[in-house]
Amino acid sequence: MATLYRKYRPRNFEEVVGQNHIKLTLEHEIESGKLAHAYLFCGPRAVGKTTLARVLAKAINCLDRKEGEREPCDKCSSCDEIKAGRSLDIIEIDAASHTGVDNVRENIIAQARVTPTRLKYKVFIIDEAHMLSVSAFNALLKVLEEPPEYVMFILCTTEIHKVPTTIISRCQRFDFRRISVNDVVKKLSYIAKTEKINIDKSILEAIARQSEGHMRDAESLLGQIISVGGKEITRAEADLVIPRSDLGEIINLIGLLARKDAASALGLVNNLIDQGIDLKTFLNDLIEVLRKIMFAKISPALAERLGAELGEGLEIKANEASKDLTPEQTVLFIEEFVRAGNELKESFAAQLPVELAVIRLCSAAADPRPPAAVNSLRASIARNPLPPAAKTDSPAGQSGKTDAAAPPANQSAPPSASAAEKNIGKDGILAKWNEVLVKVKKYNHSLSFILRVCEPRRISDTRLCLAFKYKFHKDRVDDENIRSIIEKVLGEVYNAPFAIEAVVDEGLNVRTTDNGRQEANGAETEVSDNDKGASADSASEDGQGGMINNLLNTFGGRIIG
């Protein structure tokens, strides 16, 4: 019986999970017919290197693939032979067991001189290429540099630093990345649906986090859980296979600390101790989640790029639990729990350092004096409240710009609010706006960045007004497909039907973060013109040179190149 990772191995480019930056390049090369003679696939294990090599070999040899197409048909005799491993022209070599120069001469150099028996290309897939000896690499150099026109080499390795630069320079190099939690969950959901397995999404997210971006590991874990639970998988059955994850309890603890509920927080910690958790692991996971929250307070794009992946469900809960925290408070939380982790070994009661940290954090003032290291960061991150819609009583001549979404000054308020306005209101929209940004990524990843630079203005007759500084953002949202995605997500988040209206407000404050992202004037990440000046003055006086040096000073970094 085939294991899941073999049964559901991708058969074409579309089925390959993640690695879009590599798939796009290879697909264009296949469509245009401009193929390289040698490829080098490097990256972590179990992320699709050998699989993508087989798909590439199948695509360039497919008999029914038309000119300008990129996907193999997976039905012709060539595709069937390659899929079954029967093709004499697709030669897979395990370099770990064929390390010597004689093996290279016999299995590669000699066979490369012989034309393909049936296919258009003879493809050599050399797995674990870094295991070849120095002599074997030297023997491979000449044929790798100038192979016959019908020969293609694909080298796969997990340790690129062991491959000689003379080999790397003769190949087209592609660096594979670990697969995101959301992408792993999508693949596991497809497998569960195909196998008719009833399993909760939270369990799939736990499997994805445990696999740490390795798809084969995730599929193996799912196979083990199916063996235990059958067609109906419960949380208890999954816990028999997956090491326990306390991320849900960690987020609950952060919410209690944010509300300064010391009694409940202490009860939660001691309850976990009674259940036998490893405190060191728990604190490491807690600090990792707080680190992601800290990045999110500075820039959502920074959190997405550098923060740990929690999965959609936990990310929404984390955003909700930490919505009232400031960047300074988050830094203080991290410092306290790092200190608690360092004191674990010396404490006569294992949980005492954690309990003391909880009490200190809950007893601190609502706006604690930030540490000296955070002062420079605070100068660069202003926390101005989201401005209301343009006021009608602003002095004439102060600005020639008007809010396209605001009603005329002489228009009286409607006698009764609509159902959406009465039940949700602007504050309700803003409270769950982070959830909108997370959910919209499922349908269109780039759309979440566009919505970050908009300002939700008001609700009227089930219409939500979104103000943008630039017309091209408004035009993008006005597209029928994009509009339907946004309205669908709004309905999912707020449980009410909404129609959106996009307007341009050139007076909207938008700032550019250090990594090039732009964000609308918001509750905690916006920098006003005055604060920009203050930040610049502060950086000048301290000799820090702006935001980059502020961050370096805050987190102990340095520029190395």
C-alpha positions in Angstrom: 0.0 0.0 0.0 1.4 3.4 -1.0 2.0 6.0 1.7 0.2 9.3 1.4 3.3 11.3 0.2 3.9 8.8 -2.6 0.2 8.5 -3.5 -0.3 12.3 -3.7 3.1 13.2 -5.2 2.4 16.1 -7.6 2.1 15.1 -11.3 2.4 18.6 -12.8 3.4 22.1 -12.0 0.0 23.2 -10.7 0.0 20.4 -8.0 3.4 21.4 -6.7 2.8 23.2 -3.4 4.6 26.5 -2.9 7.9 27.3 -4.7 6.0 29.7 -7.1 9.1 31.7 -7.8 10.7 28.5 -9.3 7.6 27.2 -11.0 7.0 30.5 -12.8 10.6 30.5 -14.3 10.5 26.9 -15.4 7.1 27.3 -16.9 8.2 30.3 -19.0 11.3 28.4 -20.2 9.2 25.4 -21.2 6.7 27.7 -23.1 9.4 29.5 -24.9 11.5 26.4 -25.5 14.6 28.2 -24.0 15.7 25.4 -21.7 19.0 25.3 -19.8 21.2 22.3 -20.1 21.8 22.0 -16.3 19.7 22.9 -13.3 20.7 23.0 -9.6 17.8 22.6 -7.1 19.0 23.4 -3.6 17.1 23.9 -0.3 15.8 22.1 2.8 14.6 18.5 2.6 11.1 17.5 1.7 10.1 20.7 -0.1 9.7 19.4 -3.6 13.2 19.4 -5.3 13.1 15.8 -6.7 9.4 16.1 -7.4 9.8 19.3 -9.5 12.8 17.7 -11.3 10.5 14.8 -12.4 7.7 17.1 -13.4 10.2 19.1 -15.5 11.5 15.9 -17.1 8.0 14.9 -17.9 7.0 18.3 -19.3 9.9 18.6 -21.8 9.3 15.0 -23.0 5.5 15.0 -23.2 4.4 13.8 -26.6 1.0 15.6 -26.5 2.2 19.0 -25.1 1.5 21.7 -27.7 3.9 24.5 -28.6 3.5 27.3 -26.0 2.1 25.0 -23.4 3.8 24.2 -20.1 2.0 21.4 -18.4 2.6 17.7 -19.3 -0.6 15.9 -20.4 0.1 13.0 -17.9 -1.7 10.6 -20.4 0.7 9.9 -23.3 3.0 6.9 -23.3 6.0 9.1 -22.4 4.3 10.6 -19.3 3.1 7.1 -18.3 6.6 5.7 -18.6 8.2 8.5 -16.6 5.4 8.3 -13.9 5.9 4.6 -13.5 9.7 4.9 -13.4 10.1 2.7 -16.5 11.7 5.2 -18.9 15.3 4.4 -19.9 15.9 8.0 -20.8 15.1 9.4 -17.3 18.0 8.4 -15.2 17.8 9.0 -11.4 21.1 8.6 -9.6 21.5 8.6 -5.8 24.8 10.3 -5.3 25.0 9.1 -1.7 25.5 5.6 -2.9 27.4 6.4 -6.1 30.0 8.8 -4.8 33.1 7.6 -6.7 34.5 8.8 -10.0 34.0 5.3 -11.6 30.3 5.6 -11.0 30.2 9.0 -12.7 32.1 7.6 -15.7 29.8 4.6 -16.1 26.4 5.9 -15.1 26.6 9.5 -16.4 29.4 10.2 -18.9 29.1 6.9 -20.8 25.3 7.1 -21.0 25.3 10.8 -22.0 27.0 9.8 -25.3 24.1 7.6 -26.3 21.1 9.2 -27.8 17.6 8.8 -26.2 15.9 5.5 -26.9 12.3 7.0 -27.3 12.1 10.5 -25.7 13.3 13.9 -27.0 15.6 14.5 -24.0 17.7 12.2 -21.8 17.5 13.6 -18.3 19.9 12.8 -15.5 18.4 13.6 -12.0 21.3 13.4 -9.5 19.9 13.4 -6.0 22.0 14.4 -2.9 24.6 15.7 -5.4 26.7 17.2 -2.6 27.7 13.6 -1.7 29.9 13.1 -4.8 33.6 13.0 -4.2 36.0 15.7 -5.5 37.2 13.4 -8.2 33.6 12.6 -9.3 32.8 16.3 -9.5 35.9 16.9 -11.6 35.0 14.1 -13.9 31.5 15.6 -14.3 32.7 19.1 -15.1 33.3 18.8 -18.9 30.1 16.9 -19.7 28.1 19.2 -17.4 29.4 22.3 -19.2 29.0 21.1 -22.8 26.6 18.2 -22.9 25.0 16.9 -26.1 21.9 18.9 -27.1 19.6 16.0 -26.1 21.0 15.8 -22.5 19.8 17.7 -19.5 21.2 17.5 -15.9 19.2 18.3 -12.8 21.2 18.2 -9.6 19.3 18.2 -6.2 21.0 19.0 -2.9 20.3 19.9 0.6 23.8 21.2 1.3 24.7 23.7 -1.4 27.9 24.7 0.5 29.4 21.3 -0.3 29.0 21.7 -4.0 32.1 23.1 -5.8 31.6 26.6 -7.3 32.9 25.2 -10.6 29.7 23.0 -10.7 27.4 25.8 -9.5 28.6 28.1 -12.2 27.7 25.7 -14.9 24.1 25.3 -13.7 21.0 27.4 -13.5 20.5 27.6 -9.7 17.1 27.6 -7.9 16.8 28.0 -4.1 13.8 26.2 -2.6 12.1 27.5 0.5 10.2 25.8 3.3 6.5 25.5 2.6 4.2 27.9 4.5 1.7 26.6 7.1 -1.3 27.8 5.0 0.0 25.9 1.9 0.6 22.7 3.8 -2.9 22.9 5.3 -4.4 23.3 1.8 -2.6 20.2 0.6 -3.6 18.2 3.7 -7.2 19.4 3.3 -7.3 18.1 -0.3 -5.9 14.7 0.8 -8.4 14.4 3.7 -11.3 15.3 1.3 -10.1 12.8 -1.3 -9.7 10.1 1.3 -13.1 11.0 2.8 -11.6 11.7 6.2 -13.4 14.0 8.6 -10.8 16.1 10.4 -10.9 19.5 12.0 -8.8 22.3 10.4 -7.1 23.1 13.7 -5.6 19.6 13.7 -4.3 20.1 10.1 -2.7 23.4 11.3 -1.1 21.6 14.2 0.3 19.0 11.7 1.6 21.8 9.5 3.3 23.6 12.3 4.9 20.3 13.6 6.2 19.5 10.1 8.1 22.9 10.0 7.6 23.4 6.3 8.5 19.9 5.2 5.6 18.5 3.1 6.6 14.9 3.3 6.7 15.1 7.1 3.2 16.6 7.2 1.8 13.9 4.9 3.5 11.2 7.0 2.0 12.6 10.2 -1.4 12.7 8.6 -1.1 9.1 7.5 -0.2 8.1 11.1 -3.2 10.0 12.5 -5.5 8.3 9.9 -4.2 4.9 11.0 -5.1 5.7 14.6 -8.5 7.4 14.1 -9.9 6.0 10.8 -12.4 8.2 9.0 -13.4 10.4 12.0 -10.4 12.1 13.6 -10.8 13.6 17.0 -8.4 15.9 18.9 -7.6 13.2 21.4 -6.6 10.8 18.7 -4.5 13.4 17.0 -2.7 14.1 20.2 -1.5 10.5 20.4 0.6 11.2 17.3 1.3 15.0 17.3 3.5 16.3 20.2 1.3 18.5 22.3 1.1 22.2 21.2 0.1 24.8 23.7 -0.1 27.7 21.3 -3.8 28.2 22.0 -3.1 28.4 25.7 -0.2 30.8 25.1 -2.5 33.1 23.2 -5.0 32.9 26.0 -2.3 33.8 28.5 -1.3 36.8 26.4 -4.9 38.0 26.4 -5.1 37.7 30.2 -1.9 39.6 30.6 -3.1 42.3 28.3 -6.3 42.6 30.5 -4.1 42.4 33.6 -6.1 39.5 35.0 -3.3 38.1 37.2 -5.5 35.5 39.0 -6.7 33.9 35.8 -3.2 34.0 34.3 -1.7 32.3 37.3 -4.4 29.7 37.3 -3.7 29.0 33.6 0.0 28.6 34.2 -0.5 26.2 37.1 -3.1 24.2 35.3 -0.6 23.6 32.5 2.0 22.6 35.0 -0.4 20.0 36.4 -0.9 18.6 32.9 2.8 18.0 32.6 3.9 20.7 30.1 7.6 21.4 29.6 8.1 24.9 30.9 11.2 25.6 28.8 9.4 24.7 25.6 6.3 26.6 26.7 8.4 29.8 27.4 10.2 29.4 24.0 6.9 29.2 22.2 5.5 32.1 24.2 8.4 34.3 23.3 8.1 33.3 19.6 4.4 34.3 19.6 5.2 37.6 21.4 8.0 38.3 18.8 5.5 37.9 16.0 3.1 40.3 17.8 5.9 42.8 18.3 6.7 42.7 14.6 3.0 43.1 13.8 2.8 46.3 16.0 5.7 47.7 13.9 4.6 46.6 10.5 2.2 43.8 9.4 4.5 43.0 6.4 7.4 42.6 8.8 5.4 40.1 10.9 4.5 38.1 7.8 8.1 38.0 6.6 10.0 37.4 9.9 7.4 36.1 12.4 6.5 32.5 13.1 3.6 31.0 11.2 0.7 30.2 13.4 -2.0 29.3 10.9 -5.0 31.4 10.0 -7.1 30.5 13.1 -4.4 31.2 15.7 -3.3 34.4 13.9 -6.8 35.8 14.2 -6.9 34.9 17.9 -3.4 36.4 18.5 -4.5 39.6 16.8 -7.6 39.8 18.9 -5.7 39.0 22.2 -3.0 41.6 21.6 -5.1 44.4 20.1 -4.7 46.6 23.2 -1.0 46.0 23.6 1.5 48.7 22.6 5.0 47.9 21.1 6.6 48.9 24.5 4.4 46.6 26.4 5.1 43.7 24.0 8.9 44.3 24.4 8.4 44.3 28.2 6.5 41.0 28.0 9.4 39.5 26.0 12.0 40.8 28.4 10.2 39.4 31.5 9.7 35.9 30.0 13.3 35.7 28.7 14.4 36.5 32.3 12.0 33.9 33.6 13.4 31.3 31.2 17.0 32.1 32.4 15.9 31.6 36.0 14.1 28.3 35.6 17.1 26.1 36.5 17.9 28.0 39.7 14.4 28.1 41.1 13.3 25.6 43.7 9.7 25.7 42.3 9.7 25.2 38.6 6.9 27.6 37.8 7.9 30.4 40.3 9.9 32.5 37.8 6.9 32.4 35.4 4.5 33.3 38.2 6.6 36.3 39.2 6.8 37.5 35.6 3.0 37.3 35.4 2.5 39.3 38.6 5.0 41.9 37.6 3.4 42.4 34.2 -0.1 42.5 35.6 0.9 44.9 38.4 2.7 47.3 36.0 1.0 50.7 35.2 -1.3 50.8 32.2 1.4 52.8 30.3 4.7 51.6 31.8 7.8 53.7 31.3 9.5 52.1 28.3 13.0 50.8 28.7 15.7 53.0 27.4 16.3 50.7 24.4 12.7 51.2 23.3 12.8 55.0 23.4 14.4 55.2 20.0 11.8 52.9 18.5 9.0 54.9 20.1 10.3 58.0 18.3 9.9 56.3 15.0 6.5 54.7 15.6 3.7 57.1 16.4 0.4 55.8 17.7 -2.2 58.2 16.5 -5.9 57.3 16.5 -7.6 56.6 13.2 -9.0 60.0 12.0 -12.7 60.2 11.5 -14.2 61.1 8.1 -13.4 64.7 7.0 -15.2 67.2 9.2 -17.6 69.7 7.6 -16.7 72.5 10.0 -13.0 72.7 9.1 -11.9 76.3 8.3 -12.2 77.4 4.7 -8.9 77.6 2.8 -7.2 75.2 5.2 -7.1 72.5 2.5 -8.5 72.3 -0.9 -9.2 68.6 -0.6 -12.5 67.3 0.5 -13.5 63.8 1.7 -15.5 62.2 -1.1 -17.2 59.9 1.4 -18.4 62.7 3.7 -22.0 63.9 3.5 -22.7 67.6 2.7 -22.7 69.9 5.7 -26.3 71.0 5.4 -27.5 67.4 5.2 -29.0 66.2 8.5 -28.3 62.7 9.9 -30.8 60.0 8.8 -33.5 59.5 11.3 -32.6 55.8 12.0 -29.4 53.9 11.4 -29.3 50.9 9.1 -29.1 47.4 10.5 -25.4 47.2 9.7 -24.6 50.6 11.2 -26.7 49.8 14.3 -25.2 46.4 15.0 -21.6 46.9 14.0 -20.7 50.5 13.7 -17.3 52.0 12.7 -15.6 50.8 15.9 -16.8 47.2 15.2 -15.4 47.4 11.7 -12.0 48.6 12.9 -11.9 46.0 15.8 -12.0 43.1 13.3 -10.1 44.7 10.4 -7.0 42.6 11.1 -9.2 39.5 10.7 -10.3 40.9 7.3 -6.7 41.3 6.2 -5.8 37.7 7.3 -8.9 36.1 5.6 -8.5 38.0 2.3 -5.1 36.4 1.8 -6.8 33.1 1.1 -8.3 34.5 -2.1 -5.8 37.1 -3.2 -2.5 37.5 -1.4 -1.6 41.0 -2.8 -5.1 42.4 -2.0 -4.3 42.4 1.7 -1.5 44.9 1.1 -3.9 47.2 -0.8 -6.4 47.1 2.1 -3.7 48.0 4.5 -3.4 51.4 2.9 -7.1 52.2 3.0 -9.1 53.8 5.7 -12.6 52.3 6.5 -14.7 55.4 6.8 -18.4 54.8 7.6 -21.3 52.4 7.1 -24.5 53.6 5.5 -27.3 51.5 4.2 -25.1 48.4 4.4 -22.4 50.2 2.4 -18.8 50.4 3.7 -16.7 53.3 2.4 -13.0 52.6 1.8 -10.8 55.7 1.3 -7.5 55.4 -0.7 -4.8 58.0 -1.2 -4.0 56.9 -4.8 -6.4 56.4 -7.7 -4.8 53.2 -8.9 -5.6 51.5 -5.6 -9.3 52.6 -6.0 -9.3 51.4 -9.6 -8.0 48.0 -8.4 -10.7 47.7 -5.7 -13.4 48.8 -8.3 -12.6 45.7 -10.4 -15.6 43.4 -10.2 -13.6 40.3 -9.2 -11.7 42.1 -6.5 -14.9 43.8 -5.2 -16.6 40.4 -4.9 -13.7 39.0 -2.9 -13.7 41.9 -0.4 -17.5 41.8 0.0 -17.4 38.0 0.5 -14.7 38.3 3.2 -16.6 41.1 4.9 -19.7 38.9 5.0 -17.6 36.1 6.6 -16.1 38.3 9.3 -19.0 40.5 10.2 -21.9 38.1 9.5 -23.7 40.8 7.5 -23.9 41.6 3.8 -21.9 44.6 2.7 -21.4 46.5 -0.5 -18.2 48.5 -0.7 -17.6 52.0 -2.1 -14.1 53.1 -2.9 -13.1 56.8 -2.9 -9.9 58.8 -3.4 -8.8 61.1 -0.6 -5.5 62.7 -1.5 -5.2 64.1 2.1 -5.1 60.6 3.6 -1.9 60.0 5.5 0.1 57.1 4.2 3.6 56.1 5.4 6.3 53.9 3.9 7.9 51.4 6.3 11.5 50.4 6.2 10.8 47.4 4.0 9.0 49.4 1.4 5.4 48.7 2.5 2.9 51.4 2.8 0.2 51.7 5.5 -2.7 54.0 6.0 -2.9 56.3 9.1 -3.9 53.7 11.7 -4.2 53.1 15.4 -0.7 52.0 16.3 1.6 52.0 13.2 1.0 55.4 11.7 3.6 58.2 11.7 2.2 61.7 11.3 4.1 64.6 9.7 5.0 66.1 13.1 6.1 62.7 14.4 8.2 62.2 11.3 10.0 65.4 12.0 10.4 64.5 15.7 11.7 61.1 14.7 14.2 62.7 12.3 15.3 65.2 14.9 15.7 62.5 17.5 17.7 60.3 15.1 19.9 63.3 14.2 20.5 64.3 17.8 21.4 60.7 18.9 23.4 60.0 15.8 21.4 56.9 15.0 20.5 57.7 11.4 16.7 57.0 11.4 14.6 53.9 11.8 17.2 51.3 10.7 19.6 52.4 13.5 16.7 52.6 15.9 15.8 49.0 15.3 19.4 47.9 15.4 19.9 49.6 18.8 16.6 48.2 20.1 17.2 44.6 19.1 21.0 44.3 19.3 21.6 44.0 15.6 24.4 45.1 13.4 24.9 45.7 9.7 27.4 43.1 8.3 27.4 43.9 4.6 
